[in-house]
Amino acid sequence: MKEFFIYKKYSLAFITAVKEPAVIIPAVWLASLSSCQLGVALLFGLMIGDFFSGVYASWVIFKQNPTNEGLRFRKHGFSSEKIRLSLSKSVTYFLFIMGAYGIEWVFKIKSFRAESYTDHQITITLISIAISCAIEFYSIFFENLPKAGFSIEVQVKAIYGKVKSVMTAIKNLRNGDNSTP
């Protein structure tokens, strides 16, 4: 988390380089980002994906059940209440992350050793970022997309069924049986 303060000068330089936007994109890739910074960037991306997949899911639900009332979509789909909940969820995530960083800082907790799993330094802050990312991932793929009509579980079961039938056909060909299942 202390890396955020180190890169403050460079971040401000990127933001203020609006006069030369062609310099920004190549310069971003030169910055060496820490695990926490990459995790927060992933979390921002997942939060944006969750917001737009939720809006799309509510639009699909509205289109499947049209009513004569024009306010129906605003009442049950895309409304200020949903935006407030999304905003409070975002604030909660970042309070959770900042709380984990505060615990690390106050109690001087060092990173954990996990050379057999990863090359990154594992900290409580990184674990809290990972938990927040996992919640957002679940929200996108197992809540919003099934409401929009794309179920991951159904697709995986269909792929598994096709792979199983292909494997059975290959096994039958090896055994000399030319009949298909």
Summary of the structure (lengths in Angstrom):
residues: 181
radius of gyration: 23.6
end to end distance: 57.0
largest distance: 71.2
contacts: 424
relative contact order: 0.10
helix: 76%
strand: 1%
